[in-house]
């Protein structure tokens, strides 16, 4: 049995991971993402759900998760976009490392446990990325040319990022742009001499079969514009 002081100290121990979940009108898909987080074999985490102005039943869906006893916080904000939602989560986080879970994606059960093992075995690492299982199309819109498709294997997927909080803060998070905020963030990190490591263990499950994904939506808009005489 723990003493009172031990209980108090335990309550104030900061989580190893802050998982930032951004969502916008993804009520149907969000449950899968949150269930995969709850099912993690690693339990030393907090989650911050940033609802970017949803008008569906997102708030009702989330209620049971907030009452479940897990360290999950819910923030509703006026619609500001994908990158700015991530930034809201970054500045509210308490964990040693910040990571992400897009509302239409999911984690394999050992995702956080495996990444923690890598980080503990390599204490100098400030930024860890990679390791993805792609469901659906293997191609995505080129962030430099919306009319071109490039292999996802050549892109940086923000959901796989694990970054020390102080590093994320020092870079002021992500820049607001229609597409490519993850790639831009990675480029700035990489060019600044941050200690970066890449893993190939594919425990981040990236769903790219959804027609309303950001990259698919931009591609469709570009095609519609191209069809106008």
N, C-alpha and C positions, 0 to 999 in steps of 0.2 A: 504494500500500500504506500502511495506517495505521500510525502509530507505536504503541508499547506504551501510552503515555499517552493517545493518542486512543482506543484500544480500551477502556481502563479508563473514560474519561469517557463514552464511548458507552454502556457497560454500566450506568452510574449515571444516565443521563438518564431522567427520569420520563416515563411515557406521557402523551399528550395526553388520552386517554379511558380511563376504567375502565368496562367494560361488566359490569353485574351481571345475572347470569342466575339467576333463582330457579325452582326446580322441585320438584314433589312428585308422585311416581308418574306422570310424564309421559314415560316411556321411549320410547314409540312416537312421540311428537311432538317430543321434544327434539332428535333428530338433525337435523331440518329447520332448527330455530333455529340450532344450532351450525354447520351447513354454511353458512348464510347469513352468519354472522359471519366464518368463515374466508375466504369469498369476497369480503370487502370490498376495495374498491380503496384505501382508506386503511388503512395497516398500523401506525400508531402508537397501538396500544391494548393493554391487558391485559384479560383476562376473569376474573371471579370467579364460579364456579358455586356457588350455595348450594343444597345438597340438603337440603330441609326434612323429613328423616326418611323418605325413600322406602323402600318395601318391595318394589319391583319390581327390574328389572335395570338401573337407572340407573347404578350404579357401574361395571358391566361395559361399558355403552355408552360411557361417558366415557373409559375408559382410553386408547383410540387417540388421542383429542384431547390428552390430557395428555402423550403421548409424541411428539406431532407436531412439537415444536419451537416451537409458538406459545406466547405468554405467557398460558397458561390455568391457573388454580388451582382446585382442587376442595375445597370445605368441606362436610362432613356434620355436621348438627346434629339434635338432637331436635326433633320437630315443634313449631314455634312460630307458624306462620301466615305468610301472604303479606307483610304489612307488616314483621314482625320479621325475616324473611329478607332483605328489602331493606336493613334497618338493619345487619345483620351485614355485608353487602357494602360498605355505605357506610364503615363504620369500618375495614375492611380494605383499602380502595382506596388507590391511589397516584397516580392520574391527576389532571390539572388539572381536568377535567370528568368528572362521574359521569353515566352514562346506564344504561338498562335494556333488557333483552330478555326478555320473558316466554317461558316454555318452549314455549308453543303458538303463538307468533308468529314472524315472521322479518323480516330486513332486505332491502331491495332492495340490489344491489351497491354503489351509490354513496351509501348512507345516511350513513355516517360521514364520507366525504369531503365531501359537500354541507353537512353541519352544521358541519364544521370550517371550511369556507370562510366560512360565515355568521358564525361566532364570531370568526374572524381579521379579517374586514372590519368587525366591530362589537365592538371590544375592551372596551367598557364593559358588555356584556351579562353578567349573572350567571346568568340562567335562560332557556333557550330551550325552546320546546315547540311541538306541533302538527305537521301534515303526516302524514296517515294514509290508508292504503288499506284499507278495511274489506271483508273477505270474509265473507259470510253476513249475518245479521240486522243491520239498521241501527239497532236499538233495544236498549236496555239497561235493567236495573232501576234505578229512581230511588233514589239513596242516602238520600233523606229519606223515602221511602215504598216499601217493597218490593213493594207491590201495584200499583205504577204503572210503566209503561214510558216512557222518554224517548229522544229521538234521540241517538245517539252523537255527532253533530255538536255537541251542546250540552254534552258532557262533556269533562273533562280526562283524557287517556289517559296513564298513567304511563310507558308504554314510550317515549313521545316526549320525555320530559323529559331535558334536558341542564343540569346544575347544577354550579356551581363547588363543589369539595369543601368548602372552608371554610364556604360558605353552608349546604350540607346538614348539616354537623356542627353548626353554630350553632343549627339548628332541631331538633336531636336526631332527625333523620330523620322517619320516618312513624309515625303513631299506630296502635295496634292497634285495629281495629274490624271488624265483619263485612263491611262494604261501604263503599266511599267513601274509603279512605285516600289514594288519589291526589288526589281532589278536595279533601279536607281539607288535604293538604300544599300544593296549589296555592293555596288560599285563604289559608293562613298566610303563604306567600311573597309573594303579591300584596298582602296587606294591610300587610305590613311595609315596603313601599317598596323591595323588591329590584328591580333593573333587569331587566325581563322583555321578551322579544321572542317573537312567534309567527310561525311559517312555515306556508305551505300546501303546500310541496313534499311529495307523498305517498309517502315512501320507507320509512315504517314500515308493515309489512303486518300488520294486526290480524285474526287469525282468530277470528271470532265464530260460526262454524258448529259449534263443538265443544260438545256437550251437557254436558260436565263443566267448562265454564268457571265461574269463581266466580260471576259474575252470573246465569248460567243456573241453577246449582245452587240459589242462594238463591231465585230466582223459583219453581222447582219445589217447594221446601220450603214456600214461602208458599202455593202453590196447594193442596198436600196438607193443610195446616192448615185452609185455608178450607173444604175439603170435609168436614171432620169435623163431625157434627151437634152 
